[in-house]
Amino acid sequence: MKNVIVYGPGCKRCDATLAMVEDTARKLGIEVNVTKQTDYAEIAMAGVSSTPGISIDGKLVHAGGMPDAARLEAWLRE
């Protein structure tokens, strides 16, 4: 199981990113535990300078804007 954190203050893009991660993982048949981090201090400590951000298994893979669908699939497959 992969642990995914979506970083963001709760904006529409952040919520859409969370749904995108869940939908993509389901489509690929990959089990994920997705959590949402909205605390600004935690977001900054994770190295996210622009939201939404995504970390997978402790590695920050994306920050700023909606992720590319193909890249998201690749990150989840790693």
Buried (B, 14 or more C-beta within 10 A) or exposed (E): EBEBBBBBEEEEBBBBBBEBBBEBBEEEEBEBEBEBBBEEEEBEEBEBEEBBBBBBEEEBBBBEEEBEEEEBBEBBEE
